[in-house]
Amino acid sequence: MDATTTLAQEEEFLRGHLGSWAGEYCAQAERYTRTEFYRGFLAILGDFIRIEMEYLQQNPTSIFYKNPNQ
């Protein structure tokens, strides 16, 4: 499996599943949790999902493949 295929699968998973609800879930759950541990965990998880979604929108395959003629 190459990097392009892997990134396409990750994007499909995030857009179709986790990314469609997990960020909002983390934000809501963070408001109601009683412990700092879970509040911190939810903040990190929500940020991670947001950053991954942003990363995938920037055509990340250019990081892995360089034109040999350049």
N, C-alpha and C positions, 0 to 999 in steps of 0.2 A: 504494500500500500504506500503510495507516495504522499508527500506533504499536502498537495492540492486536494486530494481525496479526503485526507484526515481533517483538514480545515473545513471542507464542505460538510462533512458529517457533523463536526462540532457546531457549525453554524446552524444546520438543520435542527439539531437537538436543542440548542439554546433558543432559537426562534419558535420552534414548534412545541416545546415542552417547558423546560426549566426557566428560560428567559421570559416566558409569557406570564408567569405568576410569582416566581420566587423573590424577585426584588421587592414587590409590593408586600408580600408575606413577611419578609424580613423587617421592613419598615414598620408594619403594623405590630408584629410580635415584639419588636424592640421597645415599643411604647408600654407594653404590658408585662414584660418580664420583671421578675423581682430581684434577680441577681446580676451583679456586674459581669460575671463570666458570660452568661448567655446574651446579655446586652452587647458586649464586645464581640462575641462570636457572630451574632446576627448582623452587626454593623460591618464586620469584615466580609462575611458572606455576601451581603447585599452589594457592597462595593466591588467585590471580585466579579460578580455576575455583570454589573454595569460596565466595568472596565473590559471584560471579555466581549460584551456586545459591541462596545465602541471599537475595540481592536479589530473585530471581524468585519466591520464596515469600512476599514481602511485598506483593503486589498493586501492582506498580510503575506500572500504568496510571494510578493516581490522581495521579501526578506530571505526566502529560501532559494530563490532562483535568480541568478545573475546572468545577464547576457554575456556569453564568452567573447563577443566582439567589442565590448566596452573596455 
